[in-house]
Amino acid sequence: MSQTVRRAGLFALVSVLALVAPLAPVLAEQAGVPAVDSNTPLVSAVAAAPFALVALGAFAVPEDSALFEWLARPADFEEGRLYGLVGFALAASALAFVAVNFTLPLSVYVASVVLLAWGSFAEKGALELSSNRFLAVSAFAFAAFGAGTLAQLATAALRDVSFDPSQAVFLAASGAMLAALLRSMLFDRDDPLVMTTTALVLWLFADLPLELTATQVVGAIVISIALGYVSYALETASITGMLTGTLLAFLSVVLGSYGWFAVLISFFAIGGLSTKFRYDEKLDRGIAEENEGARGSGNVIANSAAALVALLGWATSTHTGVPQDVFLFAFAGSIAAAMSDTLSSEIGGLYDDPRLITTFRTVPPGTDGGVTWQGGVAGLVGAGVVGLIAFVAFSLSPTATGVVVLAGVCGMVVDSVLGATIEGTLLDNKGVNFVATTVAGVVAAALAWGLGLVPL
């Protein structure tokens, strides 16, 4: 076993100390505090103390000791302190305090700490056996999912409360995918950030008024795994892009329905394949996507962030009082814009004599804001495809379908105008994509409301 794997295994064992937090009230009572409340200072101290002591002990470990050799990350050798373990333990200790004193569920806290550590252990072990990054990320995700599920089960048993398998699996899967995504974008030393972000997102999901079924959650997991493998096999997305798409697909099924997933996957599938279409010719023209057309997480997030917000809005609408259909139109409109703009760029860029959308002056292929009539037709077809899928998936009326298509075309035009005016100065390409899809979502929701398609 290499030093890297051994260190990750020790971090995984340390993470199990998170299970002290569910026992904190019992331990406090045994210390002589009768009928202790869950948010008393003593309970907070008991919950946070194990990791605080680990952080203190790690800081004091001498650089020339065998323990330092076992626990040190590469950056720790340069600094002479076990800052990696210190940061991990302090983040876990702080989250324990939040879980005891606020509404962060203890099961979410324990799962967030444990799934990160055990996922990392599995990832390091996989990398020792093979240099394949896809297999390593898959090992992280599966191990994190299993650890997150077991952590919630153990928390329920220690607290003697009911255990909801469907919610536990949903939270574990969401946490595993999110942590895997963040880890693929960051470094080992950023574990405190990954842990905290995962805990906060799972806290949000745990508070959503969801009616989960085992069939729905398992179906979402199977679909997500299949999507991840296909996108990797076809090389339509990088590792981070694949993880982003997988997480979004999973959430679209669980928070929305299979219809929401169908709308989302239409963009991932057709948009990804359009990037590969006549790729060598695009290379010669200087307009091809980098990494052989494999889209990264930044590109996927920029085109899907508005849709994700709409999806979360749909799931929380009972709390906000906003009609659900507002978010449905915003979701479909933003995806239609992403599809329309992608096809417009990928197809239109293959034709000569593009014209700048603001002046109609002929510009070289690949110029930001340059459009061709062929690209415009392709963009209209792309918006129409999303509109047709939304028509079937959401049982939309012809007028409502027209709203989705119109919003998609509007987003495509906004993208081109921004590309011709402020791209490269105020915004980069991803920023332009985000603004355009957001505008399209707002336009779709506003038109639906104005036309009386959304009940007030």
Secondary structure as GFF3:
##gff-version 3
##sequence-region A 1 456
A	DSSP	alpha_helix	3	15	.	.	.	ID=ss1
A	DSSP	three_ten_helix	16	19	.	.	.	ID=ss2
A	DSSP	alpha_helix	20	30	.	.	.	ID=ss3
A	DSSP	alpha_helix	41	60	.	.	.	ID=ss4
A	DSSP	alpha_helix	66	71	.	.	.	ID=ss5
A	DSSP	alpha_helix	74	79	.	.	.	ID=ss6
A	DSSP	alpha_helix	83	101	.	.	.	ID=ss7
A	DSSP	alpha_helix	106	129	.	.	.	ID=ss8
A	DSSP	alpha_helix	133	159	.	.	.	ID=ss9
A	DSSP	alpha_helix	165	185	.	.	.	ID=ss10
A	DSSP	three_ten_helix	188	190	.	.	.	ID=ss11
A	DSSP	alpha_helix	191	207	.	.	.	ID=ss12
A	DSSP	alpha_helix	214	233	.	.	.	ID=ss13
A	DSSP	alpha_helix	239	251	.	.	.	ID=ss14
A	DSSP	pi_helix	252	256	.	.	.	ID=ss15
A	DSSP	alpha_helix	258	266	.	.	.	ID=ss16
A	DSSP	pi_helix	267	271	.	.	.	ID=ss17
A	DSSP	alpha_helix	272	276	.	.	.	ID=ss18
A	DSSP	alpha_helix	279	285	.	.	.	ID=ss19
A	DSSP	three_ten_helix	291	293	.	.	.	ID=ss20
A	DSSP	alpha_helix	297	315	.	.	.	ID=ss21
A	DSSP	alpha_helix	317	320	.	.	.	ID=ss22
A	DSSP	alpha_helix	324	348	.	.	.	ID=ss23
A	DSSP	beta_strand	355	356	.	.	.	ID=ss24
A	DSSP	beta_strand	370	371	.	.	.	ID=ss25
A	DSSP	alpha_helix	373	393	.	.	.	ID=ss26
A	DSSP	alpha_helix	398	421	.	.	.	ID=ss27
A	DSSP	alpha_helix	429	450	.	.	.	ID=ss28
###
